[in-house]
Amino acid sequence: MTIMKMFGDFQKDAPEERNVRFGVREHSMGAICNGIALHCPGLIPYCATFFVFTDYMRAAMRLSALCEAGVIYVMTHDSIGLGEDGPTHQPIEHLSSFRAMPNILMLRPADGNETAGAYKVAVLNRKRPSVLALSRQKLPNLPGSSIAGVEKGGYVISDNSVGNKPDVILIGTGSELEIAAKAGDELRKDGKTVRVVSLVCWELFDEQSDAYKESVLPAAVSARVSIEAGSTFGWGKIVGSKGKSIGIDRFGASAPAGKIYKEFGITAEAVIEAAKALC
């Protein structure tokens, strides 16, 4: 969702059209969207660029949050998975930095179902902006993923345990949720009870009731493994002191997505190894 193909470009002589050509001007793009949201509350502006280029419009995005302007930021190429463009274009610390910003929703959907759910959340939240971090890679719709689950921020996509007591909980976001799901399938073949959780939006999950959060991440289960192709900063509050976080705490590199994921250890094998060390 970047261009509405059924409409033309908004111009002084064509005010009925709905696409605005910002040019390569990320800060101005965010600022103009803020103006639209605040001046015309009946309009819902969205804008799009590579996720790493939020560095150029962070001030405008921060003002979105501060001014309660419900701009939708559609940020693509959200990880090292963008490949050969290399570390200048590969976000590392960006997810963590927006999770630290007040009054903004940082959503990282894993597939088509979750992307639809993320758009729904973004459209309904008119007093806080939303950032949708989307992958470059093609991703399958995962069994157990849902539109409704996104509204909770985090939810279970698969679980073969009983009594809310799995041997281990695997937690993923975005393109790495598929990796967590594959690791869960392999661990179950070894007789483990495994819960796989999508933590698509930390802010929404934090807003849920204690009972709901306990139903997803029971306090009694300390064996937790997270996987996300970005900084591990902040994941400690999710996996706890006894859990393990798989991520990237250095700059990326130029290589095809599949190769670079293996090189950086963002793999199902790494999740399985970490899980077996915990349970």
Beta strands, then each sheet from edge to edge (+ up, - down):
strand 1: 46-50
strand 2: 72-76
strand 3: 105-107
strand 4: 130-133
strand 5: 155-159
strand 6: 168-172
strand 7: 194-198
strand 8: 224-227
strand 9: 244-246
sheet 1: 1+ 2+ 4+ 3+
sheet 2: 5+ 7- 6- 8- 9-
end
